[in-house]
Amino acid sequence: MGVNHEEKKELDLNLLNRMKKMPGGLVIIPLVIAVLIATFVPQAFQIGGYVTALFYQGNAAMMGLFLIVCGSSININQVGMPLYKGVTLTGMKFLLGIVIGLLVGKVCGVNGFLGIAPFVWIAAITNSNGSLYISLSSQFGNATDTGAISVLSLNDGPFFTLIALGATGLASIPLNSLIATIIPILIGFTWGNIDKEFRRVCATAQPIITFFMTISIGAKTDMKTIITAGASGIVLGLISAATAVIFFLIFNMILPKKERNAMGAAIGTTALNSAMTPAAVAEADPTMARYTEMATAQCATASIITLFLCPFIVAFFDNMMRKQKKGIYSPEGWAAEKVN
């Protein structure tokens, strides 16, 4: 007599795949979780040990690992494109920040527009969130987009803001930071091009790393910061996020057709570390010291606003481009969509 063995069904909520299918899900979901915890139960990230090391202090380490993973997927024949994209994205951020800052200064004076000083506009627009950019590149870009971070990281910190304010004598190019960003990419790039199995394993691990890296980004973000800066910080964030449209359009105009995607919009952000820029500016020019406290809160608030809005903007443009490729925005496509 045969014995029937019923196969036990394992619980499978398929959470990872569901997040991957959501526009920006691998970034937005862990980000919301982390910010809510940081706002209402901040001590949860500060209990020490592995929890604090991973979820609060782990951003830099996770980013380094993520860069190795991304570097592994860069084909040796694609070296030129990451450099081209990095220079282009960095140049666009820098030039637009300068134009907006100088325009505000000329029209509104040193007090700025809506209580936002000219140097704050420059700090917010020229400085992009590198962590969010590479997180988004894993879902909406390709290896060359991720590789662009090695150049894009130049706008990390007060360097471009100080240049824009004519304080070049008090600032230096952060070569160590640039080299530290390039090294993990080179490790992954080299290993991935001599070991196909390493490249395959890295591709599998990328979504997991993205999820936990984004938690460590949000863990330092408290919604109470918005109250400190008030409406001015929110306006700064909204305008910074709106620049994503400009970057998206210009970036795709100058890219080869096969490289066009939504990643130009991914630099429409303000980095959280831009909140440290006002203090650096005040040190370079003591007359700016009176703006430091409010400027710090404004930049921090702008970083929160763009952190939430940018993934949705990138997802919108990504969806639009996919529809364009299918012909939905052509007359024939519209007819087909109505029929369906």
Stockholm file with secondary structure:
# STOCKHOLM 1.0

chainA/1-340         MGVNHEEKKELDLNLLNRMKKMPGGLVIIPLVIAVLIATFVPQAFQIGGYVTALFYQGNAAMMGLFLIVCGSSININQVGMPLYKGVTLTGMKFLLGIVIGLLVGKVCGVNGFLGIAPFVWIAAITNSNGSLYISLSSQFGNATDTGAISVLSLNDGPFFTLIALGATGLASIPLNSLIATIIPILIGFTWGNIDKEFRRVCATAQPIITFFMTISIGAKTDMKTIITAGASGIVLGLISAATAVIFFLIFNMILPKKERNAMGAAIGTTALNSAMTPAAVAEADPTMARYTEMATAQCATASIITLFLCPFIVAFFDNMMRKQKKGIYSPEGWAAEKVN
#=GR chainA/1-340 SS CCCCCCCCCCCCCCHHHHHHHSTTHHHHHHHHHHHHHHHHCGGGGGSCHHHHHHHTSCHHHHHHHHHHHHHHTCCGGGTHHHHHHHHHHHHHHHHHHHHHHHHHHHHHCTTCBTTBCHHHHHHHHHCCCHHHHHHHHHHHSCHHHHHTHHHHGGGSSSHHHHHHTTCGGGCCCCHHHHHHHHHHHHHHHHHHHHCHHHHHHHHHHHHHHHHHHHHHHHTTCCTHHHHHHHHHHHHHHHHHHHHHHHHHHHHHHSSCGGGCCGGGGGGCCCCGGGGGHHHHHHHHCGGGGGGHHHHHHHHHHHHHHHHHHHHHHHHHHHHHHHHHHTTTTSHHHHHHHHHC
#=GC SS_cons         CCCCCCCCCCCCCCHHHHHHHSTTHHHHHHHHHHHHHHHHCGGGGGSCHHHHHHHTSCHHHHHHHHHHHHHHTCCGGGTHHHHHHHHHHHHHHHHHHHHHHHHHHHHHCTTCBTTBCHHHHHHHHHCCCHHHHHHHHHHHSCHHHHHTHHHHGGGSSSHHHHHHTTCGGGCCCCHHHHHHHHHHHHHHHHHHHHCHHHHHHHHHHHHHHHHHHHHHHHTTCCTHHHHHHHHHHHHHHHHHHHHHHHHHHHHHHSSCGGGCCGGGGGGCCCCGGGGGHHHHHHHHCGGGGGGHHHHHHHHHHHHHHHHHHHHHHHHHHHHHHHHHHTTTTSHHHHHHHHHC
//
